[in-house]
């Protein structure tokens, strides 16, 4: 897992599996960086992610609640078709921007 | 080869500790077991997600993060994959309410409340049996190879 803060934007390079096991650490670390760095934009980078369940959706929803109070946004980048399906089904796609490449 | 596989029955049982590291172990093991049904990648992903949801529920809600045993039974009958995921934890007082989308008993954990919705979306049948103080069993079924059959019929 890698985290990168640039200005008021936090990019989280997600692990291969975004499940309950991995989500606890991401929540903790992301919240620490959001509070410390006055982050308003959170980008979830799914490049390495093959698996995401409802625990992963919880991570996104929770971070959205944190930044939306300050007019922030949540983005998804490099999500494969399966991940996009999960984001749409869960309703997470309604609150987040999905970055589409080559369009 | 496929004819033989389709008429076959096969079963397996798995027992492991309710540690979150075993969530990946459980879904990968079931995914590996179901490969004999010649599933599509999407069907494998569907089953992995459903297993992950049920196992996560057992860890967080059934055992409330205490370490105890989770059991998975997987059976194949023809093209149908049958799964039973059981814990001997606290149980669910109101199963109907627990299965409502977005319902969660632990809002402080920022759970999405979509666990059962995902199981129902990705499997053909989901039945939850639970008794407070005794534990919970999630029974799920999915017919594998439906999508492919439809495609074959259409092309004929």
Interface residues (C-beta under 8 A of the other chain):
Chain A: X17 X19 X20 X21 X24 X27 X51 X53 X54 X55 X57 X58 X59 X61 X62 X65 X82 X86 X89 X90
Chain B: X20 X21 X23 X24 X27 X42 X45 X48 X49 X52 X53 X56 X59 X60 X109 X110 X111 X112 X113 X114 X115 X117 X118 X121
